[in-house]
Amino acid sequence: NNGRKWLKKVQQDWSILQNNLPDGIYVRVYEDRMDLLRAVIVGAYGTPYQDGLFFFDFHLPPAYPDVPLSAYYHSGGWKINPNLYEEGNVCLSLLNTWTGRGNEVWDPTSSSILQVLVSLQGLVLNSRPYFNEAGYDKQVGTAEGEKNSLAYNENTFLLNCKTMIYLMRRPPKDFEEFIKDHFRKRGYYILKACDAYMKGYLIGSLTKDASVGDEVTANSNSKGFKLMLEKIVPKLLSALNELGADCGEFKHLQES
């Protein structure tokens, strides 16, 4: 390690994380391997990632903080976002794996692990991830762009459901209890969201308790999406049921 400088920065980062982690982000550090961290971000409501869990491993290289940390995303083999790849690559300007300007890129004197986590939560796992793709921001507000964004959100929600099942079956080490507890508590709301989306309510239009907002109309989703969701939901319900989530109200979603 570049000795004291590395140690001082890591301890400073730990202290920032301990005191400033926002809701929906949880981190574990390893006392015997200070160069490693594992974090989970809970998908925010109002997005196609609602109630999903997204796991990231971080490595602090010997040259840290002169160079940024490196990140690995636990994808389960699915690409749920333009910035997160199947093989675990994370494209983010703060990690110098994507282009950026000013405070978007890593600054050894002021950037922190917390900043990376908050960027992943707010900028990557957002309500309209389609527009994260390079150059697609020009399509915002166009008929084609909005149509493509809705289709992307449908697919993202399906992959979110698959990721949930994958995590319940194969929880990342040191987060086994966290995962059980999260899905036991949120299982009811996850199924409630699936039920609403089956009825055609728009992906990402639900409140924190998966209720339908006042201005939301049904029949906004594609037939293909509903057919795919019908295949996934019974598996999701079964996995949630095994963990002891409250699934009683959603028996009609089981395979007939």
N, C-alpha and C positions, 0 to 999 in steps of 0.2 A: 504493500500500500504506500501511497505517498504520505504515509505516517500520520502525523498529528493533524494536518490539514483535513485529511479524509475523515478521521475520527471526530474531529470537532464539528464538521459539516453534518455527518450522520447523526450525531447526538442532537444537534440543532434541529434537524429534520424530524427526529423522533419527538422532540418537545413540541414542535409546531403541530404535528399530527395528533399528539395527545390532547392538546388544548383547543384545537380548531376544526376537527373533523366535522363536516356538515352532516345532517341527517341523510341516511341512505348510503353512506360509505363506511366500511369497516376494514380495519387493517390489522394484520398480525405481523410482528417482527420476531426474529429468532435471535435470542441472546448469544447463542454460540456461533451464529453466522450473521454477523451484523451487515453483511453485504446483500442479504436477501430479505424481501418482504413479500407477503401475499395479501392482496386486497380484493374485496368484493363490493360491487356497486349494485344497489337495488334499482331496478328500472322505475323511472318516475311515472306517475299517472299523467294522462294527457299525451302519452307517447305509445308507440307499438311495443315498447319494452316494459310496459306496466307490470310490476310485481315479479319480473324475471330477475335472476341473479347472474351477474357477469364478473367472472374471476380473472384477475391479472396477477402475474408474478413479475417482480422487479428485481433487477440485479444492479448493484452499485459498483461499477468497475473501479480498479485501482486509481485511475486518473480522475475519478469523481471528486469535486464538482466541476473540474475544468471541461469535462465532457458530460453529457446527460446520462441518466440511468437508462438501462435497456429494459424493454417490456415484452412480456409474452402473454397472449390472451388464450384462455381455455375455450376453444371454439366448439369442441365436440364434433368438428368436421363441417360446420356450417358457416356461411358468410352472412352475418346478420346486419352488416353495416359496411359502407364503402371504406371506412378506415380500419376495419378489423377483418383480418384474413383467416381463411380456413386453417392455414398452417401456423397461426398464432401471431403473425406479424401485426404490429400496431403502427398505423401511419398517423403521426401527430407532429406538428411543427416543433412543439416543445421538446420532443425526443430527437429532433433533427432527422426524422424519417419522412418528413413532408416539408414542402417549402413554406416559408412564412417570413413575416417582417416584424421588426421592433420587438415588443414584449411577447410576440407569438413564438419566438425562438428561445432556446435555452440561454440563460445568462448566468455564468458561474457565481456571480456575486448576489443575485437577487432571486433566481428561480428556485423552486422547492418541489419536493415530492407531492406535497399537498396541491400545488398548482397543477401538476400533471393529472392528479385524481379528479380535481374539480373540472378540468377541461374535458376529461373523458365523460364525466357525468353530464355536464351541461352542453358541450359542443358536439360530442360524438353521439351519445345515446339520446338524441333529441326527438322532437315530435315529427320532423320531416327529413329523415336521414337520406332520402333520395338525392337531395340537393347538396349533400356532402361530397358527392362524386365530383372530381375535377372538372370545372367548366360548366357544370349543370346549374350553377346559381343563376346563370343567364336566363334559364327557363322559368324562374320564379314568376308566378302571375300569368304565365301563358297557358292556354287551354291544354296544350300537349304536356307541358311540365306538370301541371296539377293532376292530370290524368295518370301520368307515369308515377307521380309521387303516391297517389292513392293505391296503385297496384303494388308499388314497392312496400308500402306499409302493410298491406294484406299479407304479402309473402313474409315480411319481417315478423309479424305476429305469429304466423304458423311456425316459424323457426324458433321464436321465443318459447312457444309451447313445447317444441321438441327438446330445446335446451333444458327446460324445467324437468322433463322426464329423465333426461340424461343425467342431470345433477342429482336427482333423487336416487337414481340407481348407482351412480359412481361419483360420490361427493369428493371434492378435492380435500386432501389431507389437512387436518387441523381445523376444518370447518364443518365436520360431519354434524355436530349438534346444532350449529347455526342454521344449516340447511334444513334439517328436520323441523326445527322450531319455526323458521320462516314459513315453510310450506304448510305446516300445521295451522298456523295463525292466518295465513293469507289464502289458503286453499279455497275457502268459501267465495272470496272475492274474485279469485282467478276464474272459477267456474261461472260465477255471475257475469263476468266480462265475456266469457266464451258464449254464454247463453244470449247476451245482448247482441254480440257480433253475428251470431247465427240468425238473429231476427233482422239483420241488415244494418244495425247502427254502425256509424263510421268508426274505424279504428282510431283509437286515441281520443275519442270524444267523451269518455266516461270520467266520473269524479273519482276521488281516492277510494271510496267504498264501492266503486264499479256501478254507480247509479247513472242513469241517463240524464243528461242536462236538459234544460227547458227548450233550448232552441235546436235540439238534435232531431233529425228525421230518420226514419227507418228506410230500408231498401236502398242503402247507399253502397253496399258491397256487391262484388261480382258473384255469379253462380258458382264459378270454379272455386273461389275462396271458400264458400259455404260447404261445398262438397269435400274439400280437403280438410276443413275444420271438423266436419262430421266424422272423419276417419281418425283424427288425432285425439279428439276430446275423450272418447271412452278410455283410451290408454292413460291419459292425463288424470282422469277421474279415478281410475284404478290405483295409480301410483299415489295420489293424494289420500285416498281412502286407507291405503296401507299405513300411511304415516299418522292416521288419526284425525285428518282434517274433517271439518263439518261438511259432508257431501250430500246429506239426506234430501235436501231440497232439489237436487239435480239428478235424481234417478232417471228422469226422462232423457238424459244425455248418454246413458249407457247404451251399449250395443243392443239392438233389438233382436 
